[in-house]
Amino acid sequence: MGEYAWRLSFWDILRNLLLAARWTVVLSLIAFIGGATAALGYPVSAWLGISFRSVPYSRIQKMSGRPPCQPITMRPPADTRRKLS
């Protein structure tokens, strides 16, 4: 092997695998908790009388009449700009 080749022992490999397993478990728990929170949101909102149907409609109202690639900016309407100048 070359002069700069790494020599990994069995314990180095085992340690790295255990460190990777720790992060795998942590990220899996985060995903599980996030999924459980989202899944419980629906029955809780139904119990409180909140409808999920309003969410897509508000997005449609916000984006209606805009091309898909046009950015949403906070510009005043055209008639306001004429009054200011």
Residue pairs with C-beta under 8 A, 6 or more apart in sequence:
42 52
45 51
45 52
62 72
63 72
66 72
